[in-house]
Amino acid sequence: MNARELIPVMKFQENGSYCETRCKAFQCDLTKDDIMQQVAKESVDYASLIFVLSAILPEKMVSVLQNIHEV
């Protein structure tokens, strides 16, 4: 299952536990997308980046971390 398939599954779980006011699942390219188009500045308490940071090229790491830090 890829990321595009996972998001609808998370949003429309049969048990109805997905609540976008508390959790927002989306995909983006942290090396070039502006994450603040999806998430308001300083609105995030936790970011789950499982297997994400290890896939970022070293020369892109600072900009990716700054992008995440903004939210």
C-alpha positions, 0 to 999 in steps of 0.5 A: 500500500502506498501513501496515496492509498493509505490516506483514504483508508485512515480517513474513512475507517469503518470504526469512525475513529479518524477525526481531522480536527485532531489528526491530519493525514496527508502526503507531501515532499518535504524537500520541496513542498510548503508544508504550511499549505496543509498545516497551520504554523505552530499548530502541531504537537507531534509529527510522525516521520517514520522512515522519512528522515533516513530517506532525505539527502544530506544536502536537503536535511536542513531545509526539511527540518526547518519546514517541519519546525515551522508547523 
